[in-house]
Amino acid sequence: MIPAENKKDGFIDKIIEWSINNKILVIILTAAFVAAGIWAIKNTAVDAIPDLSDVQVIIFTKYSGQGPQIVEDQVTYPLTTKMLSVPGAIDVRGYSFFGFSMVYIIFEDGTDIYWARSRVLEYLSSMQSQLPKGVSPELGPDATGLGWVYEYVLTSKKRSLGELRSIQDWFLRYELTAVPGVSEVASLGGYVKQYQVNINPIKLASYNISLEKIKKAIQNSNNDVGGRLLEMGEMEFMVRGLGYIKSKEDLEIVAIDVNKATGTPVYLKDVANIDIGPELRRGLADWNGEGEVVGGIVIQRYGANGLDVIERTKKKLQELKKSLPDDVQIITAYDRSGLIDEAIDNLTDKLIEEMIVVSVIIFIFLLHFRSSLVAIFTLPTAAIGALLFMHLQG
C-alpha cells in the first residue's frame, strides 16, 4: 500500500507539474482572479465598524398628548401582538413613551430587510381599524443602529434658532435625503415654527362656540378649492379659490361662526390670540459649550457603502452652501470617513509589512531570490482572494 503522505505529495507534484507546463494559462487565471478581487474591493461596502446588528424593522407611532400607559394600552400592545405573527419574526419589542410608541420587530438572520418591511406593511394595513382615530403608524428608516455616519451643525450670528431649524427642515433635509445611499436625515436642536392659537375661554363662552368647531373651521379654511374654466378672448382662465394659511393675519380672519344677533361673522381673532412661537421641545443641541445650534444626522441605508455615502453627502453640502444665506455656516460635527480611511490604511500597511517580512525570511532560509518571489506574489493574491470571497458572501 502507498502511504497517505506519498499520495498527498504526488498530488501536489502533479499540480506543480501542470502549472509549469501551462504557464500562460496559470498567468491568465491568476490575472483574472486578481482582477475579480480588485473589482470586489471597489464594490464592497467599506466601514470601520462591523455591523453585526439584527435584521429589524421599526414601527413609530405618534399619539400626541397621551401618557405612556394610554399609549401602551391603545397603540403599543395591539401592534406588538399583531406583529408576533409576521413570518420570520423571532422577537417583538414594544416601548411606550409620552406621546409616541416604538415597536421593534427582529427577524431571522439572512432575512432580506425589504421583504421584511413589506410584510410588516401588510400586517399594518389590517391594523388601522384597531387603533385610535387619527393614529397612523409609520416605518422607521431602512437602516441599522450603526447607520449614523455623518453629522453637521448650522450656525449663524444673525438668525434665530427657529430660522435655522426651518432651513434644516424645509431645505437641507429634503436635499440630503435624495443623496444615493442616504436613508434618513434627522433634525435636532433649535425650535420648530408653530402657529399658536391661544383661546380666551370667556369670549368663547360668550359666543357659545365649542373648541371642536374652532378646530374644524381652521382645518377647512386651510385649503384651496377648484372651480371651472372661463373662456375670454380665445383664452382659458382657471378659477380657483386660494385659501391656504400663509401668515398670522390669515389665521386671524378665519370665520368660525355667525353672530346671530347682528348677522356678522365671528372671526378667530375675536375669541383667541394668534402668535407664532416654538413648538414644545424635549431636548437641545449644544456645540462645544458655545451655545445652542441646529444640526442634522445623516443615516445611511442598509447595506450601503458608508465611505461613498459620506463623500456624496459632503459633496452635496458644498453645493447647497451656495443656496444658503451668507451668514449661515455648515460645520462638520462627526465624520466617520476619517475612521474608515485610517482602518483601511492600517490594514494596507500591515499587509505590506507581512509581505516584506515573509519574503525576507524565505530569502534568508532558501538563499534563492526566485523562490522568495513565490511568497511575494502569493500573499497579496491570497488577500485579494479573501476579499473576493467576502464580497460573494455578502
N, C-alpha and C positions, 0 to 999 in steps of 0.2 A: 504494500500500500504506500501511496505517496503522502508524506506528511502535509498537514494543512498549511504550514509555513511555506513549503515549496510551491503549493498551489497558488498561494497569495502572491509570492514573488514572481511566479510565472505569469500571472495575470497582469501585474504591474509592468513586467518586462514587455509584454505584448502591447500594452498601452504606449510605453515609451518608444518601442519599435515602430508602431503605427504612426505616432506623432512625428518621428524622424523621417519616415517615408512619405509623409503627407504634410510637408512644411507649409505649403501655400494654403491648404485647406485649414490647418490649425490657426494660421495667422488671420485668415478671413473670419473664422468662427470667433476667435478671441476679439478681433476688432468689432464684430457685430455685438458681442456680449458687452464690451466696454461702451459702445455707442448706446445700447439699450439702457445700460446703467446710468450713463450721463443724462439721457432723456428722463429717466425715473427721478434722478436727483432734482432736475429742474421742475418737475411736475408733482413732486411730493410735498404735501403740506409741511411747512417747517415751523417749529415752535421751540422755545427754550424749556417749556413746562409740559411734561407728558400729560395728556388728557385721559385720565382713567375713570372719568365720571360715567354714571349710568345713562342709558338712553331714557330720557324723561320728557314729559310734556306737562307744561304748567297751565292751569286754568286760573285766570284772575277775574274776580267778580266784584264790582263796586256796588255797595249798598249804603249810600250816604246817610249819615246821621244815626246809624243804628249801632248799638253796643255789641261787644263780642258774643254775648250769649244769644242775642236775636240773630246775629249773622250765622252763628253755629247751627241753630235750630232750623232756620229758614233757607239757608244757602249752602253752607259747608256740608252738613250731614246729608242732604239729598244728593249732592254732587258726588261725594265720596262713595256712597252706597251704590250709585248708578255706575260709577267708573270701575268698580270691582269686577264687573262682568265684561270689561273690554278685553278682547283677545290679546294674549301676550303680556298682559299686565301682571306683574308679580307683587306689586306693593302700591298702595294708595295712601297718601298722607294729606290730611286737611288741617289748615291753620286759619283761625278766625281772629280778626283784629277789629278795631273800631272803624267802621265804615267800609271794610272790604274783606274779602276772603281769598285764600290761595290754596289750590289743590295740586299736589304733585303726583303724577302717575308714572311709576317706574316700570320699564319694560325689560324683557329678557335681553341678554347680551346678543348683539348681532341683528337686532330688530332695526329695520330702516326707519329713521326718525320721521320721514314724511308719510310713510304708511301709517305709523303710529298716530301722527297728528290727524290724518284723515279719518281714522277710526274713532278717535276721541270726538271729532266734529260730528260724526254720525250719531253718536250717543248723546251729544249735547243738543242736537236738533229735536230730540224727543223729550228733552227736559224742560223746555221753556214754559210749558203749562203748569209745571210743578213749582216754579219759582215765583217770588212776589212780583207784582206788576211793576214794570219799569226796570227790572233787574235783568241784565244781559251779560252772560259770561263771555269772556274772550280768551283766546290762547296767548300764552306768553311767546317771546321770541324763539325762533328755531336756533337756539344756541345752547351752550353748556355753561357751567359755573366758571370756566376758565376763558370765557369769550371776551372778557374785559381786556382789550388790547391797547386802547388809546384814550386819553382824556385831555381836554383843553378847558381853559377858562377865558372869559371875556372881561375885560377891564376898560374903564373909561373915567376920565376926570370930570366930564361934563354931564353924563347921562346917569339917570337913576337906575336902581336895580330892577325896577319894573320895566323900564325901557329895554334894558339889556336882556331881560328874560323874554320879552316879546320878540326881539331879534333872534334869539336862540330858538324859540318855539315855532315861529312862523316863517323863518328863513333858513337858518343853518341846519336845523334838524331835518327838514324835508330834503334839502340838497344832499346832505351826507347819507341819508337813508338810501338814496339812489346809487351810491357807490357800490360796484360789484363786490360781493362778499360781506357787506355790512347787513346785519340782521336788525339792529335797532340802535337808535341814538337816544339815550336817556338824558333828560334835562335835570339839572339840580341847581339849587340856590336861587336867590332873587325873589321877586314877587310876581305872581300870576295876576294879570289885569282882570278886574271883575267890576261889573256894573252892580251896584248895591242899592236895593230898594228898601228904604227904612220906613215902614208903615207906621202912621200915627193911629193907635187904636181908638182914640176918642173921635177923630174925624171919620174913621171907618165906621164906627157905630152910628154917628150922626147921619151918614148917608145910607145906612143899613145895607152895606156891601160885605160880602164874605171874602175871605182870603183866596178861596178856590176860584172865585170869579175874577179876581185880580190876576191870578196866575194864568188863567185861560186867556184873558184879554191880552196879556203881554205875549203869550205864545202865538196867538192868532194875528197879532199886529206885526210880528217879526216875520214877514213873508211877502214875497212878490206874487202878484196874480196876473194871469194872462188874459188877453182879450181877443180881438179879431184883427183882420187886416182892413185898412181903409185905402181905397184906390183914389188917388187925386193926381190929375195931370199925367196919366200914364205911369204913375209910380205907386208903389205899395208902401203903406206906413203901418208899422206894427203897434198895436195899442197894448200897453202894459201898465199895471199898477205897481209902482215902486214903493215897497213898504218895509224893506229890511232896516233894522235899527243900526245906525252907524255912529250915534253920538248920544250924549246925555240929554240933549234937547229933544231928540226923537222919542226917548222914553217918557219924558215929561208930558208930552201931548198925546199919549196913548189914551183913547177913550175907553173907560171901564164900565160906564153906566150912563143913564139919563136921569137928570133931576126931574122927578115927577111934578114938582111944584112949579118949576119955571120952564121945563121942557128943554133945558140946555144940557149939553153933555158934561159928564163928570170926568175930568182928566186925572191921570195918575198923580200929577203934581199937586192935586187938591187934597189927596189923602196920604201922601208919602213924600219923603225927601230922597232924591236920587243923587247918588255920589259915585265917583269912580275911585275904587280903592283896591287893595290887595286881597287875594283870597287867603283864608286861614291856612297857615303853613305849620308843619311839624318838624322842621329841620332847616339848616342853612349850610352854605358852603363858604369856608374861610380859606384865604390864600396866604400861607406862610405867616399868619398872625398879623397881616397888614390890613385886614378888613374883609368884609363880605364881597363875594364875587358871584357871577353866574357861570356855570360850566356845562359841559356835555360829555357823556361817556359813550364811546363807540364800542358796540358789541359785535364781534364777528360772527358770521353764520356758521352753523355746524359743518365741520369738515373743510372749511375754507383755509387757505394758506395765510396764516397770521402776518407774515412778513409782507406779502403782496397787499393785503388789506390795509396795513398801516401806511405803506408807501402811497397807495391810491388815495387814502384819506388825507394825508399831508399835502399831496398834490392838489386835491380838491379844495382844501382850506386856503391854499395860496391863491387859487383862482377866485375864491369867494371874498377874499380880503379886498379886492378891487371894488366890490359892490357894497362894502360896509362904509359907514360914516368914518371920516378921517380920525376921529377921536377914539374909536373903538379898536382895541387891540386883542389879538388872539394869542394866548400864551400856552405852550405845551406843558401840561401838568404831569402826564405819565405817558411814556412811550416804550413799549415792550421790544421794539425793534433793536434797541441797543443791547438788551439782554440776549436776544436771538443771535445777533451778529457775533457777540462775544462767545456764545456757546459754539457756533459754527467755527469761528477762528480757533478756539481751544481744541476742538475735535481735529481740525486740519493740522494744527501744529503737532498734536500727539501722534497722528498717523505718520507724518513726515519724520518725526523723531524715531518712531519704532522702525520705519523702513531703513533709516540710516544705521541704527544700532544693529539690527539683524543682519544687514548687508556687511557691515564691518566685521561682526563676529564670524559670519560664514567665510568671509575672505581670509580672516586670520587662521581659521582652522583648516581650510581647504587650500589656501595659498593659490587660488585659481580664480582669476577675475571673471571668466565666462560663467563659471558655476555660481558665483555670487549674483550675477545678473538674473538668475532664475528667481531668487528671493526678491530682488528689487522689483521685478515685473509682477510677481505673483501676489505680493501683499496689496498693492493698490487695486489690482484686478479683483482680488477677493473682497476688498472693502466695497468696491463699486457693485460687485455682485450681491453683496449683502443688502445694500440699499435698494437694488432692483427687486429682490425678493420681498423686502419690506413694503415697497410700493405695491407689488402684486397682492400682498396680504391685506392691503387696505390700511 
